[in-house]
């Protein structure tokens, strides 16, 4: 009951105002204040600095630079089978299973529409209606860059404005259709293993989402923005960085029935960038 009441408080919080303030604080560069903010942050969210390329937390020019820090490549080896999709982030599994007739499982007693998640794009709904999904949660202590599960050709992207509910587990368990209501960016790729969508979901304090081809994506409009890249020949290789979050949030990976979520991807399982996310489905053809 206590968690439910705490989750319901997010209905009345000024999500965008809080996130705007966090955006400003995270970009302060005055060393005394910046270092104090980073020190406070790491006390609240223990970070494994030995995994970072730059191990001195105070060497970063801002909190934003700190929590989007690069990792040493040897700390995250990639699954060796090129046909397997890689886990794109560090974090934990919220849910990962089959999409059932266009419905996605969120938590016990909660599900939401695939069509709503992708901003009403009926072509995407048709593509993934009977496919697979993995909802992956990044906590504030995690690595905040997002990498490609497979080599893919970027076809289009949609920015969908929305709320900024927290994506912490206790909130996800109690707010209906949370991922289909929050601000998000839907990135659609074509891969050798079939269509793939990476959906970057915003949350409170995640005041900016970036992709490597577009840069910063902000809520400049309350309407859906669509970007077509069909004629741009943008190819991102397996394991390449494709985007990043400020603080923590969620990535949802969509696949068709040509892929099958790996058995290790169970709810609440801890995950690391580079491990196997999904394997080719064997149809017997």
C-alpha positions in Angstrom: 0.0 0.0 0.0 2.8 2.4 0.9 4.5 1.9 -2.6 1.1 2.4 -4.3 0.6 5.7 -2.5 4.1 6.8 -3.4 3.6 5.9 -7.0 0.3 7.8 -7.1 2.2 11.0 -6.0 3.7 11.1 -9.5 0.4 12.1 -10.9 0.6 15.4 -9.2 4.3 16.2 -9.5 5.4 18.8 -12.0 7.3 16.3 -14.1 8.7 18.7 -16.8 9.6 21.5 -14.3 11.6 19.1 -12.1 13.3 17.6 -15.2 14.1 21.1 -16.5 15.8 21.9 -13.2 17.7 18.7 -13.2 18.8 19.5 -16.8 20.3 22.8 -15.6 22.0 21.3 -12.5 23.5 18.5 -14.5 25.3 21.0 -16.7 26.9 23.2 -14.0 30.7 23.5 -14.7 31.9 25.6 -11.8 34.2 23.1 -10.2 33.4 23.6 -6.4 29.6 23.2 -7.0 30.0 20.6 -9.8 32.2 18.4 -7.6 29.8 18.7 -4.7 26.9 17.6 -6.9 28.9 14.6 -8.2 30.1 13.6 -4.7 26.5 13.7 -3.4 25.3 11.8 -6.5 27.8 8.9 -6.0 27.0 8.6 -2.3 23.3 8.1 -3.2 24.2 5.9 -6.2 27.4 3.9 -5.9 29.2 3.8 -9.2 32.0 1.4 -10.2 34.5 4.0 -11.3 37.2 1.4 -12.1 35.1 0.4 -15.2 35.2 4.0 -16.6 37.7 5.2 -19.1 38.2 8.2 -16.9 38.3 6.8 -13.3 38.6 10.2 -11.5 35.0 11.3 -11.0 36.0 14.9 -10.5 37.8 15.1 -13.9 34.4 15.2 -15.6 33.3 18.8 -16.6 29.7 18.3 -15.3 27.4 15.8 -13.7 26.0 15.2 -17.2 29.4 14.3 -18.5 29.9 12.0 -15.5 26.8 10.0 -15.8 27.2 9.6 -19.6 30.8 8.4 -19.0 32.4 5.9 -21.4 33.4 2.4 -20.2 36.5 0.5 -20.9 35.7 -1.9 -23.8 37.2 -4.9 -22.0 34.6 -4.5 -19.2 31.8 -5.4 -21.5 32.7 -8.2 -23.8 30.2 -8.9 -26.6 28.4 -12.3 -27.2 30.5 -14.1 -29.8 27.7 -15.3 -32.1 27.1 -12.5 -34.6 23.5 -13.8 -35.2 22.5 -13.2 -31.6 21.3 -9.7 -30.6 23.2 -8.0 -27.8 21.8 -6.5 -24.7 22.0 -2.8 -25.5 22.4 -1.5 -21.9 23.5 -2.2 -18.3 20.6 -2.5 -15.9 17.8 -5.0 -15.1 15.0 -6.7 -16.9 11.6 -5.2 -16.2 9.8 -7.7 -18.5 10.8 -9.7 -21.6 8.5 -12.0 -23.5 6.2 -12.4 -26.5 3.9 -9.6 -27.7 0.4 -11.1 -27.6 -1.8 -9.9 -30.3 -0.5 -6.3 -30.1 -0.5 -6.2 -26.3 2.6 -5.8 -24.1 2.9 -7.0 -20.5 4.0 -4.2 -18.1 3.5 -5.8 -14.7 1.1 -8.0 -12.8 -2.4 -6.8 -13.8 -0.9 -4.2 -16.2 -0.5 -4.3 -20.0 -0.6 -1.7 -22.8 -1.2 -1.4 -26.5 1.7 -1.7 -28.9 0.0 0.7 -31.2 -0.1 3.4 -28.5 3.5 2.7 -27.6 4.7 3.4 -31.2 2.6 6.6 -31.5 -0.2 5.2 -33.6 2.1 3.9 -36.4 0.0 1.0 -37.8 2.8 -0.3 -40.0 5.0 -0.8 -36.9 2.1 -2.3 -35.0 1.6 -4.8 -37.9 5.3 -5.6 -38.0 5.7 -6.4 -34.3 2.2 -7.5 -33.4 3.2 -11.1 -32.7 6.8 -10.5 -32.1 9.0 -10.3 -29.0 9.8 -7.4 -26.6 12.3 -6.7 -23.8 11.8 -3.8 -21.4 15.2 -2.9 -19.8 15.5 -0.6 -16.9 18.6 1.6 -16.2 19.0 2.8 -12.6 20.8 6.1 -11.8 24.0 4.1 -10.9 24.1 2.3 -14.3 26.0 3.1 -17.5 23.8 5.4 -19.5 24.8 4.8 -23.1 22.7 2.7 -25.4 24.3 0.4 -28.0 23.0 -1.5 -31.0 21.8 -5.1 -30.5 22.5 -5.9 -34.1 23.9 -4.2 -37.2 21.0 -2.2 -38.6 20.0 0.4 -41.2 18.1 3.3 -39.7 14.8 3.9 -41.6 12.9 6.4 -39.4 12.5 7.8 -35.9 9.5 9.3 -34.1 9.7 11.6 -31.1 6.5 11.2 -29.0 5.9 13.8 -26.3 4.3 12.7 -23.0 4.5 12.5 -19.3 7.7 11.9 -17.3 6.6 9.3 -14.7 9.4 7.6 -12.8 10.2 4.2 -14.3 11.3 2.7 -11.0 9.8 -0.7 -10.4 7.3 0.3 -7.7 5.9 3.1 -10.1 5.7 0.8 -13.1 3.8 -1.7 -11.0 1.0 0.8 -10.2 0.6 3.3 -13.0 -1.3 1.9 -16.0 0.2 2.1 -19.5 3.2 4.0 -18.1 5.6 3.3 -21.1 2.9 4.3 -23.6 2.2 7.5 -21.7 5.8 8.8 -21.1 7.8 10.8 -23.5 9.7 8.5 -25.9 11.7 8.1 -29.1 11.0 5.2 -31.4 13.9 4.2 -33.7 13.2 1.7 -36.4 15.9 -0.3 -38.0 16.2 -3.1 -40.6 18.6 -5.9 -39.7 19.7 -9.2 -41.2 17.5 -10.9 -38.6 14.4 -8.8 -39.5 12.9 -5.5 -38.3 14.0 -4.0 -34.9 12.8 -1.1 -32.9 14.6 0.6 -30.1 12.3 2.7 -27.9 14.0 5.2 -25.6 11.6 6.1 -22.8 12.0 9.3 -20.9 11.3 9.6 -17.2 11.4 12.2 -14.4 14.9 13.8 -14.2 15.7 12.3 -17.6 15.6 15.8 -19.1 17.2 14.9 -22.4 17.5 11.9 -24.7 20.2 11.8 -27.4 20.9 9.7 -30.4 24.2 9.6 -32.3 22.6 10.7 -35.6 20.3 13.4 -34.3 21.9 14.7 -31.1 19.7 16.1 -28.3 16.0 15.4 -28.6 13.9 17.7 -26.5 10.2 18.5 -26.0 10.0 21.5 -28.3 6.5 20.5 -29.3 3.6 18.7 -27.9 3.0 16.9 -31.2 4.6 13.8 -32.6 7.7 14.5 -34.8 8.7 12.0 -37.5 12.1 11.9 -39.1 12.6 9.9 -42.3 16.1 8.5 -42.9 15.3 6.1 -45.8 17.5 8.0 -48.2 20.3 8.7 -45.7 22.1 5.3 -45.7 22.7 5.5 -41.9 24.1 2.1 -40.8 25.0 1.4 -37.2 27.0 -1.7 -36.5 26.4 -4.3 -33.8 27.6 -2.9 -30.5 27.9 0.7 -31.7 26.6 3.4 -29.5 23.2 4.7 -30.7 22.1 7.0 -27.9 22.3 8.0 -24.3 20.2 9.0 -21.3 20.7 11.5 -18.5 20.2 9.7 -15.2 18.2 6.4 -15.5 15.4 5.4 -17.7 14.1 2.5 -19.9 14.8 1.0 -23.3 12.3 -1.2 -25.0 13.5 -3.5 -27.7 11.0 -4.9 -30.3 11.7 -7.8 -32.5 9.6 -9.9 -34.9 9.0 -13.6 -34.4 12.2 -14.3 -36.3 14.0 -13.7 -33.0 13.4 -15.2 -29.5 14.3 -13.6 -26.2 17.1 -15.4 -24.5 16.0 -17.5 -21.4 18.3 -15.4 -19.1 16.2 -12.4 -19.8 13.8 -12.9 -16.9 12.0 -10.3 -14.9 14.3 -8.5 -12.3 17.5 -10.2 -13.7 20.6 -8.0 -13.7 21.9 -7.5 -17.2 25.1 -6.1 -18.8 25.8 -4.5 -22.1 27.0 -7.1 -24.6 25.4 -10.3 -23.2 22.9 -12.2 -25.4 19.5 -10.6 -25.5 17.8 -12.7 -28.2 18.6 -15.6 -30.6 17.3 -16.5 -34.0 14.0 -18.4 -33.8 14.3 -21.8 -35.4 11.3 -22.3 -37.5 12.4 -25.6 -39.0 12.5 -24.2 -42.5 
